[in-house]
Amino acid sequence: MTATSALVAALVLAPTMSGCSVSIVDPTESSTPASTTPERSEPSAQPGSAPPSSEPTSDSTLSAEGQVERARLIDAATTTMPCPSGPLTEDGAIIRVEGPCDQLIIEMDAGVVIADDVGALTLSGSGTVVYVGEVAAITVTGSASSIFWDGATPTVQDAGSANTLRRG
């Protein structure tokens, strides 16, 4: 074996044998923790008011690209519903969950979920994309999924692999 082929083999095998890691990056936060608790930038909906628009707003903390993608997915939703009492299990579906949700459990593959504010978000399955407003806690056990949130960074437990979990 030549030195070049040994180097190539080492470069290919090292990442696959060492496992995966996930880092959670909030691009809007500085490297030192803030001393104040972030406040919600959107006013709460008043009873009888119109539902929020799916159009991107300038006061959202989602990136411009994230705002556009969230709006596009809301328009493409195959199902729109209030907070479900059980898990979402429809593989490949695009589901819009409207209104606040204490607990949202997603057990689906290759789907999309667009939710408003959630207390605890649990995701199992693979290849699922989730856009959520404010979220307090995220637990992920699947792989190759993406969760994008708007607002303060939640507590996160990721027992899966190759997941993207970030603000924006």
HELIX and SHEET records of a PDB file:
HELIX    1   1 ALA A    3  SER A   18  1                                  16    
HELIX    2   2 ALA A   64  ASP A   75  1                                  12    
SHEET    1   A 6 THR A  79  PRO A  82  0                                        
SHEET    2   A 6 ILE A  94  GLU A  98  1                                        
SHEET    3   A 6 VAL A 112  ALA A 115  1                                        
SHEET    4   A 6 VAL A 129  VAL A 132  1                                        
SHEET    5   A 6 SER A 146  TRP A 149  1                                        
SHEET    6   A 6 THR A 164  ARG A 167  1                                        
SHEET    1   B 4 CYS A 101  GLU A 107  0                                        
SHEET    2   B 4 VAL A 118  SER A 124  1                                        
SHEET    3   B 4 VAL A 135  VAL A 140  1                                        
SHEET    4   B 4 THR A 155  ASP A 158  1                                        
END                                                                             
